[in-house]
Amino acid sequence: MNCPKCNTVNEPNTSFCVNCGESLSEKTVAKASPLANSPKELLGLLTIRTVVILIGLWLVHLILNWLPFVTEMRIPGINIDLPVIITSVIYFVIVIVLLGYAKMLRVLWQQSFFQAPEFGSVLAALVNLGILVAVYYAIRPLIRTFVADPNIITIFQAILFVIAIMLIVPALIILYQSMPRWLAAIRRYSLAGTENQVACLSCGHINQANQQHCSQCGAKLVPTP
């Protein structure tokens, strides 16, 4: 039974959601979308919808910039080309779309792939980098049009560069910290037929199956299914 509020999967006889406490009565559950069968499906639908929206915005931008009566039009009074405004508006819309996708990505990824949460963090970081690029392309033409000081654009680039580093470094740290667990998973898979050995998920060390904790790092051992 899926919660209509957070879409968490609950047991059939559950009266309230174990994640958010929402009532799971028949009247409430009937309001849930028929497409909301699982977090994975929601994540897939959300990803497809986001990609379609981005492709649509790119096509609109391409078509409008192809029209000669649009590319040659200047807005009177502010001395700015219409394509500049169109480009900025489209990239601002892209920022809004990606912000919504990044927000839902973290929630749905945790529910769909709880065994690999690091990939969700990395994907969210990549989406946030895309948001920074969209912000840059949305604001850069406006700065060049309305600001006479060329140093402003350099300062703007430096700020975005610092933010990008702040997004990239944590993602790389997460990947680095997850490497022992990935290696342990590979080693456990290679030892799937060996009943008397188990690999530590923290450091990858091979231990005897009757041990409760890893002899290398002391982490609690999870039996190989």
N, C-alpha and C positions, 0 to 999 in steps of 0.2 A: 504494500500500500504506500503510495507516494504522498508526501505532505503537500498540500496545495500552496503553502507559503514558501517553503525552502526546497521542496522537491526531494527531501531525504527519504530514502526507502525504509519503511518501518514494517514490523511484523503484522500479519493480517489482523490479529486480535488486539492491536495497540489502540488505545483510546486517545492518546495525545502523542504528538511528535516527540521523539527522543532528542531531536536537535534544537527545535525552537519552541516546543510546548504547544503548538497549534492543535486545536481540536480536530480529530479525525473521524467525526461522525459522518454518516452517509450523506447528509445534506451538504456538509462542507466539502467532502471529497468529490461530490458530483460537480462542483464548480471548477475543478481542475481541468486543465486543457487535455484533450485526448491524445495530444502529441507528446505530453510530458510523461513519458513512460519511464525514463531513466535519466540521470545526469549526463550520461554519455550521449544520448540522443539529443538532449538539449544543447550540449556543447557542440555537437556536430551541426545542428541546425543553426546555432548562433554563428559558427564559423562560416558556414556557407552563405548565410545572409550578409555577414560583414564583407566577405569577398565580393558578392554580387553588388553590394552598395558601392564599394570602392571602384569596381570596374565601371559601374554606371557613372560615377562622378568623373572618372578619367575620360570616358566617352563624351560626356557633356562638355568638359573642358576642351577636348580635342575638336569637337564640332564647332563650338563657339569661337575658338581661336582660328578656325578655318574660314569663317564667314568674313568677307572683306568689309562689309558695313559695320561689323563689330570691331575688328582690329584697327580700323582707321578712325573710330569715333573717340573724341575727347570730351570729357565732362566739363562744361563751361563753369567758370568761377573758381574751380579748384585746380585747373590745369593738370589733369591726370587722365591717362588713357583708360578706356573702359576695360580692356583685357586685364589691366593690373587689378582692378577691383574684382573682376570675375575670378581671377586666379586666387586672390586672397580669400574671397568668400568660400570658394570650393575647398581650399586647404583648411579653413576654419571648420567646415562641415566634417572633413576627414578627421580632424582632431577630436571632435565630439563623438564621432562613430568609434574611433579607436579607444577613447577613454571608456566608453560604455563596454566595449569588448574586453578591455584589460580588467575591468572591475569584475565582470562575470566570469572571466577565464579563471581567476584564482579560486573562486567559490566552486565552480563546476569541476575544475580539475581535481581539487581536493576530494570531492565526492566520487569522481569517476575513476581516478588513478591514484588512490591513496597510498599505494605501494611505491610510487615514484613521484613524490611531491616536488623533487628538485627540478624535474622537467617543466612543471607548471611555472615555477619561479623564473626559469630561464626564458620560457616563451613569453611570460609577462614582461620581462626585461626587454626582449626584442620588440614587443609591441610598443613599449614606452619609448624605445629609441625611434620607432616609426613616428610616434607622436611628436618627438622633438624635431624630426625632419619636417613634418607637416607644419609645425609652428614656425620653423625657420622660413619655409617657403611662403607662408601666409603673411609674415610680418616684414620680411626683407624688402619687398617692393614698396611697401608703405613707408618704411624708414628712408629708403633711397629717394622717394618722391617728396616727402614732407620735411625731412631733416637735412640741413645743409652740412652739418659736421660729419665728415667721413669716419671719424673715430667711433661714432655711435654704433655703426654696424659691426666694427671690430669688438667692441665691448659686448654686444649682443651675442656674437659668435663665441666669445670666451665664456660667457655664462652658460650657454648651451653645451659647450665642451666640458665644463666642470660637471654639469648635471649628467652628461653621457658617461663620464668616468664613474660617477657615483652609481650609475645603473649597471655598468659592465663589471666592475670589480666585485660586488656582492654575488653576481651570477657566476663568475669564475670561481669564487671561493666555494660556492655551493657545489659546483661541479667537482672541484678538487676534493672536498670533504666526502662526496658521494662515491669517489673512485674505489675506495676499499670495499664498500658494500657491493658495487657492481662486480668487482673482481671476485668477491666471495660468492656472489650468485653464480658466476661462471664456473667457479671451482666446485660449488655444490652441484651444479648441473652435470659436470664431468664425473662427479662421484655419486651420481644418482643410483647406481647399481651397487654401491658399497654401503652396507648396512652398519658397519662398525666405525664409521668416520662421519664427522660433520664439520662444516666450515663456519668460522665466526663471521657474522655479518658486519662486525665493526672493523676488524683488521684483516680478515681473510685467512687467518691461521687455521690449519687443519687440526682438529681435536678428535679424541675418541668419543664415540657416541654415548658412552655412559657418563661423560663429564657434564656438569651443570653450568660451569663457567669456563671461559676461554683461558687456557694456560698462558697465553701471550699477553692479553690486555685485561683480562678479568671480566669481560662483558658476558651477560647471560646468553647461553647458547639456545638457539631455536632448533628443534629437531627437524631433520629433512623429511618433508612429506613423501 
